[in-house]
Amino acid sequence: MKLYTYRTTETNPHRNLALEEYLLCHHIEQECCIFYLWQNRHTVVIGKNQHCQNECNTSLLYSDGGTVARRSSGGGAVYHDLGNLNFTFLAGKGSYDLEKQLCVITTALSRLGIPAVAEGRNDICIEGKKISGNAFFSSKAGKLHHGTLMLAVDKDKLSKYLNVSQEKLRAKGVQSVRARVANLVDYRPDLTVEMLCAALLSAFEDVYGAKATALNESVFDQAELEKLYEKYASDDFIFGAGPAETHAFQKRFDWGNVDLRLLVENGWIKAAALYSDAMDSEYIAAFATALKGRPYTPAAFLAAAQACAQEDLYTTQMPRELLNFLLKEVEDENL
């Protein structure tokens, strides 16, 4: 397997996310893995299917000189500053190995004297406190797994800008998002970004058992990168244009929150938007699309779910639980 590394000094989140997609689309071979390290300045990054205004106090963030970005993967909103280091593994589908990728992170931290372990659906924790959140995305070109490493994040700002539901916090057994997370410097006070990067790059080679080649941005297609940057920086991509709504359904499940907004006219679903921090971002997007143009009936919701199943997206407990909830809500409306 070919191994590559890339570390950027860019701190603009829209450019960093554009570069991530560029690497996935243009530098992935079936037998390769790229390890990309990057940082964002003063940013809230929301998941692919989240409603920006629900997740972030955007007016306060913007007044403080911050930025909002939307990533390609599912999951929840996170706060980034220069006390945070982001990592991305990008691999061909035959080379993607989540267990090995997580091992790179925990091995690097162990060598720094920090006993971290992977927990739950997408976290890396120390003594029950989250120091890294992970998310995932798959395309025809390959797969990516990216995450945060909270080295010395300003936790007051994290609490200030993120709108985390009390229901979600109760499910985690904490009173605030600040109480749920920890910084790596709490366990290794002298740790720096440079030390962490060096440990990660060394662990990457050791876990995979090969030497890595550093990618040089001079060979990247700058015109293509600029197109991707314009996409990630656009208001349409970040905020979207949700439908005027006549019906709304919200619920929290073990796998995440859902917020379905429908525009129903004369008994037909004219528009649908489904917001969620669920990790299965592809199913969320597909289900909302499948609802449009159908009658507002339980049978139509079932048909939409079946249409997604035929696209091989119906793979987890999430579709079943989501469908059962919506069927009950629609049936109760018609009683």
NORFENSUL-V505829 format. One record per run of one state. SS is the DSSP state (2 for helix, 1 for strand, 0 for the rest). FROM is the first residue (numbers start at 0). TO is the last residue. If there is no record, write none. Layout:
{{SS,FROM,TO} {SS,FROM,TO}}
//
This chain:
{{0,0,0} {1,1,6} {0,7,11} {2,12,25} {0,26,30} {1,31,37} {0,38,41} {1,42,45} {0,46,50} {2,51,54} {1,55,55} {0,56,56} {2,57,62} {0,63,65} {1,66,69} {0,70,76} {1,77,79} {0,80,82} {1,83,90} {0,91,96} {2,97,110} {0,111,115} {1,116,118} {0,119,121} {1,122,125} {0,126,127} {1,128,137} {0,138,141} {1,142,149} {0,150,153} {2,154,160} {1,161,161} {0,162,164} {2,165,171} {0,172,175} {2,176,179} {1,180,180} {0,181,182} {2,183,185} {0,186,191} {2,192,207} {0,208,210} {1,211,213} {0,214,215} {2,216,218} {0,219,220} {2,221,232} {0,233,233} {2,234,238} {0,239,245} {1,246,252} {0,253,254} {1,255,264} {0,265,266} {1,267,275} {0,276,279} {2,280,290} {0,291,293} {1,294,294} {0,295,296} {2,297,308} {0,309,315} {2,316,332} {0,333,334}}
//
